[in-house]
Amino acid sequence: MKGRLLALWCFAAMGLVLLDGQTAQAGVREGLRLCAGAVVPALLPFFVLSNLLTRQLWGRSGRFLRFLGKVFRMPKGAECLLIPAFLGGYPAGAGAVGQAYASGGLQKEQAQRLLGYCSNVGPAFLFGIVAGAFEDPLIGWQLWGSQILGALVTAWLLPGSPGVAAPKQGKTQGDMLTLAVLTMGKICVTVILFRVVLCYGAKYLPVEGTAGVLLGGLLELTNGCCSLKEVPAMLRKSVAGGLMALGGICVLSQTKEVAEGLSLKYYFWGKGIQALVCILGGFLKF
């Protein structure tokens, strides 16, 4: 039944593209510009560097990382995954977890649990795009603090014990470069496809105001966050925090690509807990 329904959707989408190919072409062009201008420059260097860094630090983190690892209930020896988790942006943290699992450093259950809170919005995106929707520059820091707090709460609420990471079978630099390029290719394809969907949605099902921001952000995070000024000031922080915590369907698709072979059961629970913390935190005034 699901297969037939999917086939019907595919036929309908093909018909729409045949009848209105210009909108699809416009979406592809916008997606390519987004990938070339923002996604690849921001993520590709970080994917390569984070792979090299986690390979070097795996199993021998310093005191500070060990302390943070205990705070966030990380497997012993895998504390270095916190670096891409909180600094890399979507989906660098999930990619690092997926690669650690693929190379034997994490057991499947450990990796699936870490997906619940080790993939988060990055400070570059938050301060470069989201913070501009607010007059007070301190709100950006409040939003980032809410994201970190949400991940911390998730780390303690998700079931299972952290355990100990296993020694990883290290990949060569050439292997890591190839993996980074392939990962970026998958991410760019999802970004382009979702940009096409957004173009059709804006043309045939236009939704404005807060509802439009929510729908756009749940589909593709960047689109929603770029329109935050359309949300009333009293709700803006909560909407921004909730959207960034959830990541949207596009980020979900990217996570599935970079965490191949892992279930997303804890990812869904984690995103829900983080979103709740960030939405509630948005109503606090400092």
Phi, psi and omega in degrees: 000315179297321180297319179292319179297318178297320179297320178296318178297320180295317178297318179296318179294319178297320178297319179296319179294322179292321182283327182223070181288337182295322178295320177296318179296321178296319179295320178296317179297318178296319179295319178296318178296320179296317180295313183289325185270337186225309189294305183295312179300325182280322189262322186301309178300322182289324177300314181294311183293320180293325176297315179294319183293313180295327178295321181284325184269350186302122175084355181217054179287155178283181184299318184296314179294324178296320178297312179297324179298321177292320180298318183263013176053053177272150172301138181299126182100347181250019183299334182297343178293344178292337182294303176292335182298321185249346181248339187277332185083166179298140347256037185301318180297315178296323179296320179294320177295315179299320180289324177296321177292315182297329182267004175092006181282334181233145170286161185301314181296322177298313182296318180296323178293318181293333177298338181292336183213006180256021173227109188221165175295144182268157179297330179297315178291316184297310183278336181276331185241307189287316184299335180293346179277358182236143179285325181277117181294340180288342181296326177302317178292323177297318179296318179294319177299323178295321178297317180292318178298319178300319178294322179295314178300318179298318181301327181270340181268332181293140181288165178100156179259152182298316181074196182235135178285147179270157174299131183274146170277103187294142176270154175286163180299322178299318178298318182292322178296317178297317180297320180296318180294316179297319179297316179296324177298316179296318180296316182296324178297316179294321179298316181295315180297317180290331175293324175296316178300318180296323179296317177294320179297318180295331183276318188255337180227063183292128177232129184247173177072205183299320180298320179294320178296317180296313181296315179296318181291325178289335177276310180216117192303313185300318181300315180292318183290334177286348182247019186297335181293347176281350180270137177306145186304323184292338180253351192298316181296318181293318179296315180298313180296317180296316180296316180294323179293319181287319180087327180092172184293325180297315177295322176301315179297319178296320180297318178299324181290319185270352179241049184300134178090357181251141175284148180259022183299317179283334178299314180296316178297316181297316180296323179295316179295315180298318180297318179298315179299316183289324178295315178294321180296334180293340180271353179281144178244138181240000000 
